[in-house]
Amino acid sequence: QAPESFPPLRNEAAVHVLRGRMKGIQGHCNSCYMDATLFSLFSCTSVLDSMLFKPFPLCDRNVQSILRDEIVNPLRKTGFVRARSVMHLREQLTEKGPCSSFTNAEKDPEEFLNLIMHQILGIEPLLRLQSGGQKEQDCYCYQIFMDKQEDLVVPDVQQLVEHSFLSSDLKLVEIPSCFIIQMPRFGKEYKMFSKIIPSLELDITDLLLDSPRECCICGDVATLECS
């Protein structure tokens, strides 16, 4: 029988299925970066469900079926994925990718996304960015980089994204179909923020390149932008 597919969890159902002990994706052997990424991408949203079903040009159907049947569907059905299932995926990434340490070493989430989306499934980049009028660059996710801000004690995601884009002189070339954002990461001894408040909606008006916006003085369409 073909495995049954389950939709993403929503509202009260998400709380009921995902809260409590033995819930989420079981960690094992430095898998935390992948566990957190997979949970974020699939537990409560269907934006990237094309990764599970669509026959992309380079698509590896074995990896796609492991991702769908051993990780995403169990997560959405019971709220729990055992470490063995994630290790099965890691073994495939090690076998098919250029890096031999996906089964035991900690990686950056961006490295994982680039491997599975670009090299194994063949998905088109999700983001198009431009920095300071330079050449456009395509990517699959955006990692927040920023200097310490004394006025940001407990920031929300909206503030962090705006500060990061401003400090890096970045703009979104177009509205992304999916905007994957990686929070600031630091070592065990130091963290820039003890907490970050999730922004349930993200306003990207000021982040878009050549987007018509209102002048903050007269209210007409702005012709100049001051950082």
LUMMI-874675 format. One record per atom (N, C-alpha, C): residue number from 1; atom name; x negated, y, z. Coordinates in nm, 3 decimals, always signed. Layout:
! residues N
   n atom    east   north      up
 NUM   CA       X       Y       Z
...
This chain:
! residues 227
   n atom    east   north      up
   1    N  -0.084  -0.120  +0.000
   1   CA  +0.000  +0.000  +0.000
   1    C  -0.088  +0.125  +0.000
   2    N  -0.041  +0.225  -0.074
   2   CA  -0.113  +0.352  -0.075
   2    C  -0.094  +0.420  +0.060
   3    N  -0.203  +0.474  +0.118
   3   CA  -0.191  +0.542  +0.248
   3    C  -0.093  +0.659  +0.241
   4    N  -0.020  +0.679  +0.348
   4   CA  +0.077  +0.788  +0.354
   4    C  +0.004  +0.920  +0.380
   5    N  +0.052  +1.027  +0.316
   5   CA  -0.007  +1.160  +0.337
   5    C  +0.080  +1.241  +0.432
   6    N  +0.014  +1.325  +0.512
   6   CA  +0.085  +1.403  +0.612
   6    C  +0.059  +1.552  +0.591
   7    N  +0.162  +1.636  +0.609
   7   CA  +0.143  +1.781  +0.594
   7    C  +0.069  +1.837  +0.714
   8    N  +0.014  +1.959  +0.701
   8   CA  -0.053  +2.021  +0.816
   8    C  +0.043  +2.047  +0.930
   9    N  -0.011  +2.051  +1.051
   9   CA  +0.070  +2.072  +1.170
   9    C  +0.104  +2.220  +1.187
  10    N  +0.225  +2.248  +1.232
  10   CA  +0.270  +2.386  +1.247
  10    C  +0.335  +2.408  +1.384
  11    N  +0.317  +2.528  +1.438
  11   CA  +0.389  +2.576  +1.555
  11    C  +0.393  +2.475  +1.670
  12    N  +0.513  +2.441  +1.718
  12   CA  +0.526  +2.354  +1.834
  12    C  +0.470  +2.215  +1.805
  13    N  +0.483  +2.170  +1.681
  13   CA  +0.431  +2.037  +1.646
  13    C  +0.279  +2.033  +1.661
  14    N  +0.213  +2.142  +1.624
  14   CA  +0.068  +2.149  +1.637
  14    C  +0.026  +2.140  +1.784
  15    N  +0.096  +2.212  +1.869
  15   CA  +0.065  +2.210  +2.011
  15    C  +0.088  +2.070  +2.068
  16    N  +0.200  +2.010  +2.031
  16   CA  +0.236  +1.877  +2.083
  16    C  +0.135  +1.771  +2.041
  17    N  +0.092  +1.774  +1.915
  17   CA  +0.006  +1.669  +1.862
  17    C  -0.140  +1.691  +1.899
  18    N  -0.184  +1.816  +1.906
  18   CA  -0.328  +1.844  +1.918
  18    C  -0.376  +1.874  +2.060
  19    N  -0.285  +1.902  +2.153
  19   CA  -0.329  +1.940  +2.287
  19    C  -0.345  +1.819  +2.378
  20    N  -0.449  +1.821  +2.461
  20   CA  -0.466  +1.716  +2.560
  20    C  -0.594  +1.637  +2.542
  21    N  -0.614  +1.537  +2.627
  21   CA  -0.732  +1.453  +2.620
  21    C  -0.726  +1.360  +2.499
  22    N  -0.843  +1.323  +2.448
  22   CA  -0.854  +1.236  +2.331
  22    C  -0.778  +1.293  +2.212
  23    N  -0.795  +1.423  +2.192
  23   CA  -0.736  +1.490  +2.077
  23    C  -0.847  +1.561  +1.999
  24    N  -0.822  +1.584  +1.871
  24   CA  -0.923  +1.649  +1.788
  24    C  -1.011  +1.546  +1.719
  25    N  -1.133  +1.585  +1.683
  25   CA  -1.226  +1.497  +1.615
  25    C  -1.338  +1.459  +1.712
  26    N  -1.354  +1.331  +1.733
  26   CA  -1.451  +1.281  +1.830
  26    C  -1.594  +1.310  +1.785
  27    N  -1.673  +1.368  +1.873
  27   CA  -1.811  +1.402  +1.840
  27    C  -1.906  +1.286  +1.862
  28    N  -2.011  +1.283  +1.778
  28   CA  -2.111  +1.176  +1.793
  28    C  -2.235  +1.213  +1.712
  29    N  -2.351  +1.209  +1.778
  29   CA  -2.479  +1.221  +1.708
  29    C  -2.488  +1.352  +1.627
  30    N  -2.472  +1.466  +1.699
  30   CA  -2.485  +1.599  +1.638
  30    C  -2.383  +1.626  +1.528
  31    N  -2.261  +1.579  +1.547
  31   CA  -2.159  +1.600  +1.443
  31    C  -2.075  +1.725  +1.467
  32    N  -2.104  +1.803  +1.572
  32   CA  -2.014  +1.912  +1.612
  32    C  -1.988  +2.013  +1.501
  33    N  -2.092  +2.044  +1.421
  33   CA  -2.075  +2.143  +1.314
  33    C  -1.973  +2.094  +1.211
  34    N  -1.975  +1.964  +1.180
  34   CA  -1.883  +1.908  +1.082
  34    C  -1.744  +1.889  +1.141
  35    N  -1.738  +1.845  +1.267
  35   CA  -1.609  +1.826  +1.334
  35    C  -1.530  +1.957  +1.338
  36    N  -1.598  +2.064  +1.380
  36   CA  -1.531  +2.194  +1.392
  36    C  -1.487  +2.245  +1.256
  37    N  -1.571  +2.225  +1.154
  37   CA  -1.538  +2.272  +1.020
  37    C  -1.418  +2.197  +0.964
  38    N  -1.419  +2.065  +0.973
  38   CA  -1.308  +1.985  +0.921
  38    C  -1.177  +2.016  +0.994
  39    N  -1.185  +2.033  +1.125
  39   CA  -1.065  +2.066  +1.203
  39    C  -1.008  +2.199  +1.156
  40    N  -1.095  +2.299  +1.137
  40   CA  -1.050  +2.432  +1.095
  40    C  -0.988  +2.430  +0.956
  41    N  -1.046  +2.352  +0.866
  41   CA  -1.002  +2.353  +0.727
  41    C  -0.870  +2.279  +0.705
  42    N  -0.840  +2.177  +0.787
  42   CA  -0.730  +2.089  +0.751
  42    C  -0.622  +2.068  +0.858
  43    N  -0.648  +2.093  +0.985
  43   CA  -0.550  +2.054  +1.087
  43    C  -0.417  +2.129  +1.073
  44    N  -0.423  +2.261  +1.048
  44   CA  -0.300  +2.341  +1.050
  44    C  -0.280  +2.424  +0.923
  45    N  -0.351  +2.393  +0.817
  45   CA  -0.332  +2.466  +0.692
  45    C  -0.349  +2.373  +0.572
  46    N  -0.278  +2.404  +0.464
  46   CA  -0.286  +2.323  +0.342
  46    C  -0.360  +2.397  +0.231
  47    N  -0.423  +2.510  +0.263
  47   CA  -0.487  +2.593  +0.160
  47    C  -0.590  +2.514  +0.080
  48    N  -0.662  +2.422  +0.145
  48   CA  -0.767  +2.347  +0.077
  48    C  -0.729  +2.200  +0.053
  49    N  -0.599  +2.171  +0.053
  49   CA  -0.557  +2.033  +0.029
  49    C  -0.591  +1.984  -0.112
  50    N  -0.624  +2.076  -0.201
  50   CA  -0.669  +2.034  -0.334
  50    C  -0.796  +1.949  -0.323
  51    N  -0.876  +1.972  -0.217
  51   CA  -0.996  +1.891  -0.195
  51    C  -0.962  +1.743  -0.175
  52    N  -0.839  +1.715  -0.132
  52   CA  -0.798  +1.579  -0.099
  52    C  -0.737  +1.504  -0.217
  53    N  -0.688  +1.578  -0.316
  53   CA  -0.611  +1.513  -0.422
  53    C  -0.657  +1.545  -0.564
  54    N  -0.700  +1.667  -0.588
  54   CA  -0.725  +1.712  -0.725
  54    C  -0.849  +1.645  -0.787
  55    N  -0.839  +1.595  -0.910
  55   CA  -0.955  +1.535  -0.976
  55    C  -1.046  +1.642  -1.037
  56    N  -1.131  +1.703  -0.956
  56   CA  -1.223  +1.806  -1.004
  56    C  -1.325  +1.744  -1.101
  57    N  -1.392  +1.827  -1.183
  57   CA  -1.485  +1.775  -1.285
  57    C  -1.592  +1.681  -1.230
  58    N  -1.650  +1.714  -1.115
  58   CA  -1.758  +1.632  -1.060
  58    C  -1.710  +1.540  -0.947
  59    N  -1.579  +1.533  -0.932
  59   CA  -1.522  +1.475  -0.811
  59    C  -1.565  +1.330  -0.785
  60    N  -1.615  +1.305  -0.664
  60   CA  -1.645  +1.171  -0.617
  60    C  -1.521  +1.119  -0.545
  61    N  -1.450  +1.025  -0.607
  61   CA  -1.322  +0.980  -0.552
  61    C  -1.339  +0.905  -0.422
  62    N  -1.452  +0.841  -0.399
  62   CA  -1.476  +0.770  -0.275
  62    C  -1.484  +0.867  -0.158
  63    N  -1.562  +0.975  -0.174
  63   CA  -1.571  +1.077  -0.070
  63    C  -1.435  +1.142  -0.047
  64    N  -1.364  +1.168  -0.155
  64   CA  -1.232  +1.229  -0.145
  64    C  -1.135  +1.141  -0.066
  65    N  -1.137  +1.010  -0.090
  65   CA  -1.047  +0.920  -0.019
  65    C  -1.085  +0.906  +0.129
  66    N  -1.214  +0.905  +0.160
  66   CA  -1.257  +0.902  +0.301
  66    C  -1.209  +1.026  +0.374
  67    N  -1.228  +1.140  +0.310
  67   CA  -1.186  +1.268  +0.369
  67    C  -1.036  +1.269  +0.393
  68    N  -0.959  +1.222  +0.295
  68   CA  -0.813  +1.226  +0.304
  68    C  -0.758  +1.119  +0.399
  69    N  -0.800  +0.993  +0.379
  69   CA  -0.735  +0.881  +0.447
  69    C  -0.793  +0.850  +0.585
  70    N  -0.921  +0.882  +0.607
  70   CA  -0.983  +0.847  +0.735
  70    C  -0.997  +0.966  +0.830
  71    N  -0.984  +1.088  +0.775
  71   CA  -1.004  +1.205  +0.862
  71    C  -0.880  +1.294  +0.866
  72    N  -0.838  +1.349  +0.752
  72   CA  -0.730  +1.448  +0.753
  72    C  -0.595  +1.388  +0.792
  73    N  -0.556  +1.278  +0.729
  73   CA  -0.425  +1.219  +0.762
  73    C  -0.416  +1.171  +0.907
  74    N  -0.518  +1.101  +0.961
  74   CA  -0.510  +1.066  +1.104
  74    C  -0.505  +1.189  +1.195
  75    N  -0.578  +1.294  +1.159
  75   CA  -0.576  +1.416  +1.240
  75    C  -0.436  +1.477  +1.243
  76    N  -0.372  +1.480  +1.128
  76   CA  -0.238  +1.539  +1.121
  76    C  -0.130  +1.447  +1.178
  77    N  -0.153  +1.318  +1.173
  77   CA  -0.052  +1.222  +1.222
  77    C  -0.059  +1.206  +1.373
  78    N  -0.180  +1.180  +1.427
  78   CA  -0.193  +1.148  +1.569
  78    C  -0.270  +1.253  +1.648
  79    N  -0.334  +1.349  +1.577
  79   CA  -0.414  +1.450  +1.646
  79    C  -0.551  +1.401  +1.687
  80    N  -0.592  +1.282  +1.640
  80   CA  -0.721  +1.228  +1.681
  80    C  -0.791  +1.159  +1.563
  81    N  -0.923  +1.187  +1.551
  81   CA  -1.007  +1.119  +1.451
  81    C  -1.127  +1.060  +1.524
  82    N  -1.151  +0.932  +1.507
  82   CA  -1.263  +0.868  +1.577
  82    C  -1.396  +0.901  +1.509
  83    N  -1.502  +0.897  +1.585
  83   CA  -1.634  +0.934  +1.536
  83    C  -1.678  +0.846  +1.419
  84    N  -1.635  +0.720  +1.418
  84   CA  -1.675  +0.628  +1.311
  84    C  -1.630  +0.679  +1.173
  85    N  -1.513  +0.741  +1.168
  85   CA  -1.461  +0.793  +1.041
  85    C  -1.548  +0.906  +0.989
  86    N  -1.588  +0.995  +1.080
  86   CA  -1.674  +1.107  +1.040
  86    C  -1.812  +1.054  +0.999
  87    N  -1.861  +0.951  +1.069
  87   CA  -1.990  +0.892  +1.033
  87    C  -1.984  +0.829  +0.894
  88    N  -1.871  +0.771  +0.860
  88   CA  -1.853  +0.715  +0.726
  88    C  -1.871  +0.824  +0.620
  89    N  -1.810  +0.941  +0.646
  89   CA  -1.827  +1.054  +0.554
  89    C  -1.972  +1.101  +0.551
  90    N  -2.035  +1.108  +0.667
  90   CA  -2.175  +1.153  +0.675
  90    C  -2.268  +1.059  +0.599
  91    N  -2.239  +0.930  +0.605
  91   CA  -2.320  +0.832  +0.532
  91    C  -2.309  +0.854  +0.381
  92    N  -2.190  +0.887  +0.335
  92   CA  -2.170  +0.913  +0.193
  92    C  -2.241  +1.042  +0.150
  93    N  -2.237  +1.144  +0.236
  93   CA  -2.305  +1.270  +0.205
  93    C  -2.456  +1.248  +0.198
  94    N  -2.507  +1.164  +0.286
  94   CA  -2.651  +1.134  +0.285
  94    C  -2.689  +1.058  +0.158
  95    N  -2.602  +0.965  +0.119
  95   CA  -2.631  +0.882  +0.001
  95    C  -2.625  +0.963  -0.128
  96    N  -2.530  +1.057  -0.137
  96   CA  -2.508  +1.127  -0.263
  96    C  -2.572  +1.265  -0.268
  97    N  -2.616  +1.317  -0.152
  97   CA  -2.674  +1.450  -0.149
  97    C  -2.826  +1.447  -0.147
  98    N  -2.888  +1.566  -0.150
  98   CA  -3.034  +1.574  -0.153
  98    C  -3.100  +1.561  -0.016
  99    N  -3.018  +1.558  +0.090
  99   CA  -3.073  +1.556  +0.226
  99    C  -3.046  +1.421  +0.293
 100    N  -3.147  +1.366  +0.358
 100   CA  -3.135  +1.232  +0.417
 100    C  -3.098  +1.234  +0.565
 101    N  -3.072  +1.353  +0.621
 101   CA  -3.051  +1.361  +0.767
 101    C  -2.909  +1.400  +0.805
 102    N  -2.813  +1.379  +0.717
 102   CA  -2.675  +1.416  +0.749
 102    C  -2.612  +1.323  +0.853
 103    N  -2.671  +1.207  +0.875
 103   CA  -2.611  +1.113  +0.972
 103    C  -2.662  +1.134  +1.114
 104    N  -2.766  +1.214  +1.134
 104   CA  -2.820  +1.226  +1.270
 104    C  -2.856  +1.367  +1.312
 105    N  -2.876  +1.459  +1.219
 105   CA  -2.922  +1.594  +1.255
 105    C  -2.808  +1.694  +1.250
 106    N  -2.821  +1.800  +1.328
 106   CA  -2.724  +1.909  +1.323
 106    C  -2.755  +1.998  +1.203
 107    N  -2.651  +2.036  +1.132
 107   CA  -2.664  +2.119  +1.013
 107    C  -2.584  +2.248  +1.031
 108    N  -2.605  +2.339  +0.938
 108   CA  -2.523  +2.459  +0.936
 108    C  -2.393  +2.426  +0.860
 109    N  -2.278  +2.474  +0.908
 109   CA  -2.152  +2.446  +0.837
 109    C  -2.156  +2.485  +0.690
 110    N  -2.227  +2.594  +0.658
 110   CA  -2.235  +2.637  +0.519
 110    C  -2.306  +2.532  +0.433
 111    N  -2.407  +2.467  +0.488
 111   CA  -2.478  +2.362  +0.415
 111    C  -2.385  +2.245  +0.385
 112    N  -2.303  +2.209  +0.482
 112   CA  -2.205  +2.102  +0.464
 112    C  -2.103  +2.139  +0.358
 113    N  -2.049  +2.262  +0.364
 113   CA  -1.948  +2.306  +0.268
 113    C  -2.004  +2.312  +0.126
 114    N  -2.126  +2.364  +0.112
 114   CA  -2.187  +2.371  -0.021
 114    C  -2.206  +2.232  -0.081
 115    N  -2.246  +2.137  +0.003
 115   CA  -2.269  +2.001  -0.047
 115    C  -2.139  +1.936  -0.090
 116    N  -2.038  +1.937  -0.003
 116   CA  -1.916  +1.863  -0.034
 116    C  -1.831  +1.934  -0.139
 117    N  -1.827  +2.068  -0.135
 117   CA  -1.743  +2.141  -0.230
 117    C  -1.809  +2.154  -0.367
 118    N  -1.937  +2.188  -0.368
 118   CA  -2.006  +2.216  -0.493
 118    C  -2.062  +2.090  -0.559
 119    N  -2.145  +2.016  -0.486
 119   CA  -2.217  +1.905  -0.548
 119    C  -2.136  +1.776  -0.558
 120    N  -2.047  +1.752  -0.462
 120   CA  -1.976  +1.624  -0.461
 120    C  -1.836  +1.634  -0.521
 121    N  -1.762  +1.742  -0.493
 121   CA  -1.628  +1.755  -0.549
 121    C  -1.623  +1.845  -0.672
 122    N  -1.717  +1.937  -0.684
 122   CA  -1.720  +2.025  -0.801
 122    C  -1.615  +2.135  -0.799
 123    N  -1.588  +2.191  -0.681
 123   CA  -1.489  +2.298  -0.668
 123    C  -1.554  +2.432  -0.705
 124    N  -1.476  +2.518  -0.771
 124   CA  -1.525  +2.653  -0.802
 124    C  -1.543  +2.731  -0.672
 125    N  -1.644  +2.822  -0.666
 125   CA  -1.665  +2.904  -0.546
 125    C  -1.538  +2.980  -0.507
 126    N  -1.517  +2.995  -0.377
 126   CA  -1.395  +3.058  -0.325
 126    C  -1.409  +3.209  -0.311
 127    N  -1.532  +3.258  -0.299
 127   CA  -1.556  +3.401  -0.274
 127    C  -1.647  +3.461  -0.379
 128    N  -1.618  +3.586  -0.416
 128   CA  -1.708  +3.663  -0.501
 128    C  -1.741  +3.793  -0.427
 129    N  -1.868  +3.812  -0.397
 129   CA  -1.914  +3.927  -0.318
 129    C  -2.008  +4.014  -0.400
 130    N  -2.012  +4.142  -0.363
 130   CA  -2.108  +4.233  -0.424
 130    C  -2.172  +4.316  -0.313
 131    N  -2.304  +4.329  -0.319
 131   CA  -2.377  +4.402  -0.216
 131    C  -2.443  +4.526  -0.276
 132    N  -2.401  +4.643  -0.230
 132   CA  -2.463  +4.768  -0.272
 132    C  -2.469  +4.790  -0.420
 133    N  -2.365  +4.748  -0.494
 133   CA  -2.364  +4.768  -0.637
 133    C  -2.453  +4.671  -0.714
 134    N  -2.511  +4.573  -0.644
 134   CA  -2.597  +4.476  -0.710
 134    C  -2.514  +4.370  -0.782
 135    N  -2.582  +4.269  -0.834
 135   CA  -2.517  +4.161  -0.907
 135    C  -2.421  +4.084  -0.816
 136    N  -2.308  +4.041  -0.870
 136   CA  -2.212  +3.964  -0.794
 136    C  -2.269  +3.828  -0.755
 137    N  -2.228  +3.779  -0.638
 137   CA  -2.271  +3.647  -0.593
 137    C  -2.150  +3.564  -0.553
 138    N  -2.150  +3.437  -0.590
 138   CA  -2.041  +3.346  -0.558
 138    C  -2.080  +3.259  -0.439
 139    N  -1.984  +3.229  -0.353
 139   CA  -2.011  +3.143  -0.238
 139    C  -1.882  +3.076  -0.192
 140    N  -1.897  +2.984  -0.096
 140   CA  -1.782  +2.909  -0.046
 140    C  -1.734  +2.959  +0.090
 141    N  -1.822  +3.023  +0.165
 141   CA  -1.782  +3.078  +0.294
 141    C  -1.868  +3.200  +0.324
 142    N  -1.825  +3.275  +0.424
 142   CA  -1.899  +3.395  +0.463
 142    C  -1.938  +3.385  +0.610
 143    N  -2.067  +3.397  +0.639
 143   CA  -2.113  +3.396  +0.777
 143    C  -2.133  +3.538  +0.826
 144    N  -2.079  +3.568  +0.942
 144   CA  -2.088  +3.703  +0.999
 144    C  -2.228  +3.726  +1.054
 145    N  -2.292  +3.830  +1.003
 145   CA  -2.421  +3.876  +1.055
 145    C  -2.404  +4.020  +1.101
 146    N  -2.452  +4.051  +1.220
 146   CA  -2.439  +4.188  +1.269
 146    C  -2.531  +4.210  +1.387
 147    N  -2.567  +4.338  +1.408
 147   CA  -2.646  +4.375  +1.524
 147    C  -2.554  +4.387  +1.645
 148    N  -2.614  +4.388  +1.761
 148   CA  -2.537  +4.401  +1.886
 148    C  -2.461  +4.533  +1.887
 149    N  -2.332  +4.525  +1.913
 149   CA  -2.246  +4.644  +1.922
 149    C  -2.201  +4.660  +2.067
 150    N  -2.247  +4.768  +2.131
 150   CA  -2.216  +4.787  +2.273
 150    C  -2.067  +4.806  +2.298
 151    N  -1.995  +4.859  +2.198
 151   CA  -1.852  +4.886  +2.218
 151    C  -1.765  +4.762  +2.191
 152    N  -1.826  +4.655  +2.142
 152   CA  -1.752  +4.532  +2.117
 152    C  -1.786  +4.430  +2.226
 153    N  -1.703  +4.423  +2.327
 153   CA  -1.725  +4.331  +2.438
 153    C  -1.654  +4.199  +2.411
 154    N  -1.524  +4.207  +2.385
 154   CA  -1.446  +4.090  +2.344
 154    C  -1.379  +4.127  +2.211
 155    N  -1.449  +4.109  +2.100
 155   CA  -1.394  +4.152  +1.971
 155    C  -1.294  +4.053  +1.914
 156    N  -1.220  +4.098  +1.814
 156   CA  -1.140  +4.004  +1.736
 156    C  -1.207  +3.982  +1.601
 157    N  -1.157  +3.887  +1.525
 157   CA  -1.220  +3.851  +1.399
 157    C  -1.216  +3.968  +1.300
 158    N  -1.106  +4.044  +1.301
 158   CA  -1.094  +4.161  +1.213
 158    C  -1.211  +4.257  +1.234
 159    N  -1.241  +4.289  +1.358
 159   CA  -1.350  +4.381  +1.390
 159    C  -1.485  +4.326  +1.346
 160    N  -1.508  +4.198  +1.370
 160   CA  -1.636  +4.137  +1.334
 160    C  -1.658  +4.136  +1.183
 161    N  -1.554  +4.102  +1.108
 161   CA  -1.567  +4.099  +0.962
 161    C  -1.594  +4.239  +0.908
 162    N  -1.521  +4.338  +0.958
 162   CA  -1.541  +4.476  +0.911
 162    C  -1.680  +4.526  +0.944
 163    N  -1.727  +4.503  +1.067
 163   CA  -1.861  +4.546  +1.107
 163    C  -1.968  +4.476  +1.022
 164    N  -1.949  +4.347  +0.997
 164   CA  -2.047  +4.271  +0.921
 164    C  -2.054  +4.318  +0.776
 165    N  -1.939  +4.338  +0.714
 165   CA  -1.937  +4.387  +0.575
 165    C  -2.000  +4.526  +0.566
 166    N  -1.971  +4.612  +0.664
 166   CA  -2.025  +4.747  +0.662
 166    C  -2.176  +4.747  +0.678
 167    N  -2.227  +4.671  +0.774
 167   CA  -2.371  +4.669  +0.800
 167    C  -2.448  +4.606  +0.685
 168    N  -2.385  +4.515  +0.609
 168   CA  -2.452  +4.449  +0.497
 168    C  -2.420  +4.515  +0.363
 169    N  -2.340  +4.622  +0.367
 169   CA  -2.298  +4.694  +0.246
 169    C  -2.235  +4.598  +0.145
 170    N  -2.140  +4.518  +0.192
 170   CA  -2.075  +4.417  +0.110
 170    C  -1.932  +4.455  +0.075
 171    N  -1.886  +4.406  -0.041
 171   CA  -1.746  +4.420  -0.080
 171    C  -1.701  +4.289  -0.144
 172    N  -1.572  +4.260  -0.128
 172   CA  -1.510  +4.149  -0.199
 172    C  -1.475  +4.196  -0.340
 173    N  -1.522  +4.124  -0.441
 173   CA  -1.494  +4.163  -0.579
 173    C  -1.346  +4.144  -0.611
 174    N  -1.285  +4.042  -0.551
 174   CA  -1.143  +4.015  -0.573
 174    C  -1.084  +3.951  -0.447
 175    N  -0.952  +3.948  -0.441
 175   CA  -0.887  +3.883  -0.326
 175    C  -0.914  +3.734  -0.332
 176    N  -0.975  +3.676  -0.229
 176   CA  -1.009  +3.533  -0.235
 176    C  -0.886  +3.445  -0.216
 177    N  -0.888  +3.330  -0.282
 177   CA  -0.780  +3.233  -0.264
 177    C  -0.787  +3.173  -0.124
 178    N  -0.907  +3.165  -0.069
 178   CA  -0.929  +3.113  +0.066
 178    C  -1.053  +3.182  +0.122
 179    N  -1.042  +3.237  +0.241
 179   CA  -1.150  +3.315  +0.302
 179    C  -1.201  +3.240  +0.425
 180    N  -1.304  +3.158  +0.408
 180   CA  -1.362  +3.083  +0.518
 180    C  -1.469  +3.169  +0.585
 181    N  -1.453  +3.196  +0.714
 181   CA  -1.544  +3.286  +0.786
 181    C  -1.612  +3.210  +0.899
 182    N  -1.743  +3.217  +0.902
 182   CA  -1.820  +3.153  +1.009
 182    C  -1.857  +3.258  +1.113
 183    N  -1.820  +3.232  +1.237
 183   CA  -1.845  +3.327  +1.346
 183    C  -1.995  +3.339  +1.375
 184    N  -2.037  +3.447  +1.444
 184   CA  -2.180  +3.462  +1.480
 184    C  -2.226  +3.342  +1.562
 185    N  -2.343  +3.287  +1.529
 185   CA  -2.396  +3.172  +1.602
 185    C  -2.529  +3.208  +1.665
 186    N  -2.547  +3.166  +1.789
 186   CA  -2.670  +3.193  +1.861
 186    C  -2.707  +3.071  +1.943
 187    N  -2.824  +3.073  +2.001
 187   CA  -2.872  +2.958  +2.076
 187    C  -2.803  +2.940  +2.210
 188    N  -2.846  +2.838  +2.284
 188   CA  -2.784  +2.805  +2.412
 188    C  -2.812  +2.912  +2.517
 189    N  -2.926  +2.981  +2.505
 189   CA  -2.966  +3.078  +2.607
 189    C  -2.896  +3.212  +2.592
 190    N  -2.859  +3.247  +2.467
 190   CA  -2.801  +3.380  +2.444
 190    C  -2.687  +3.372  +2.344
 191    N  -2.577  +3.435  +2.378
 191   CA  -2.465  +3.450  +2.286
 191    C  -2.424  +3.597  +2.286
 192    N  -2.406  +3.651  +2.166
 192   CA  -2.371  +3.792  +2.154
 192    C  -2.235  +3.821  +2.218
 193    N  -2.139  +3.728  +2.201
 193   CA  -2.005  +3.747  +2.256
 193    C  -1.966  +3.621  +2.333
 194    N  -1.917  +3.640  +2.453
 194   CA  -1.872  +3.524  +2.531
 194    C  -1.740  +3.471  +2.479
 195    N  -1.660  +3.559  +2.418
 195   CA  -1.531  +3.520  +2.362
 195    C  -1.506  +3.600  +2.235
 196    N  -1.433  +3.540  +2.142
 196   CA  -1.387  +3.608  +2.021
 196    C  -1.238  +3.579  +2.007
 197    N  -1.157  +3.683  +1.990
 197   CA  -1.013  +3.667  +1.978
 197    C  -0.978  +3.640  +1.832
 198    N  -0.910  +3.530  +1.803
 198   CA  -0.870  +3.504  +1.664
 198    C  -0.770  +3.609  +1.615
 199    N  -0.794  +3.663  +1.497
 199   CA  -0.697  +3.753  +1.433
 199    C  -0.603  +3.666  +1.349
 200    N  -0.473  +3.668  +1.384
 200   CA  -0.378  +3.582  +1.315
 200    C  -0.354  +3.628  +1.171
 201    N  -0.380  +3.756  +1.144
 201   CA  -0.377  +3.808  +1.008
 201    C  -0.502  +3.890  +0.987
 202    N  -0.553  +3.892  +0.864
 202   CA  -0.675  +3.965  +0.833
 202    C  -0.644  +4.068  +0.724
 203    N  -0.668  +4.195  +0.754
 203   CA  -0.648  +4.303  +0.657
 203    C  -0.780  +4.326  +0.583
 204    N  -0.781  +4.293  +0.453
 204   CA  -0.905  +4.308  +0.375
 204    C  -0.900  +4.429  +0.282
 205    N  -0.805  +4.519  +0.305
 205   CA  -0.790  +4.637  +0.218
 205    C  -0.920  +4.713  +0.203
 206    N  -0.988  +4.742  +0.315
 206   CA  -1.111  +4.821  +0.310
 206    C  -1.232  +4.739  +0.267
 207    N  -1.215  +4.609  +0.251
 207   CA  -1.327  +4.523  +0.211
 207    C  -1.330  +4.497  +0.061
 208    N  -1.223  +4.537  -0.009
 208   CA  -1.212  +4.510  -0.152
 208    C  -1.284  +4.615  -0.235
 209    N  -1.353  +4.571  -0.337
 209   CA  -1.422  +4.659  -0.429
 209    C  -1.321  +4.730  -0.519
 210    N  -1.335  +4.863  -0.530
 210   CA  -1.249  +4.945  -0.618
 210    C  -1.101  +4.928  -0.590
 211    N  -1.066  +4.909  -0.466
 211   CA  -0.925  +4.899  -0.429
 211    C  -0.871  +5.038  -0.398
 212    N  -0.757  +5.079  -0.459
 212   CA  -0.701  +5.211  -0.428
 212    C  -0.658  +5.219  -0.282
 213    N  -0.704  +5.325  -0.216
 213   CA  -0.671  +5.343  -0.074
 213    C  -0.633  +5.487  -0.046
 214    N  -0.572  +5.505  +0.067
 214   CA  -0.519  +5.636  +0.105
 214    C  -0.626  +5.721  +0.170
 215    N  -0.631  +5.847  +0.133
 215   CA  -0.723  +5.941  +0.199
 215    C  -0.674  +5.964  +0.342
 216    N  -0.765  +5.954  +0.438
 216   CA  -0.725  +5.967  +0.579
 216    C  -0.695  +6.113  +0.616
 217    N  -0.726  +6.209  +0.525
 217   CA  -0.701  +6.350  +0.555
 217    C  -0.574  +6.401  +0.490
 218    N  -0.562  +6.379  +0.356
 218   CA  -0.447  +6.436  +0.285
 218    C  -0.339  +6.334  +0.251
 219    N  -0.372  +6.206  +0.254
 219   CA  -0.273  +6.105  +0.225
 219    C  -0.263  +6.065  +0.079
 220    N  -0.334  +6.137  -0.010
 220   CA  -0.335  +6.099  -0.152
 220    C  -0.431  +5.982  -0.173
 221    N  -0.438  +5.936  -0.299
 221   CA  -0.531  +5.828  -0.332
 221    C  -0.672  +5.879  -0.314
 222    N  -0.753  +5.807  -0.235
 222   CA  -0.888  +5.852  -0.204
 222    C  -0.980  +5.841  -0.326
 223    N  -1.074  +5.936  -0.337
 223   CA  -1.174  +5.932  -0.445
 223    C  -1.313  +5.908  -0.391
 224    N  -1.333  +5.924  -0.263
 224   CA  -1.464  +5.902  -0.201
 224    C  -1.447  +5.812  -0.079
 225    N  -1.552  +5.737  -0.048
 225   CA  -1.552  +5.652  +0.070
 225    C  -1.673  +5.684  +0.156
 226    N  -1.648  +5.713  +0.283
 226   CA  -1.756  +5.740  +0.378
 226    C  -1.769  +5.621  +0.471
 227    N  -1.889  +5.569  +0.483
 227   CA  -1.907  +5.451  +0.568
 227    C  -1.880  +5.483  +0.715
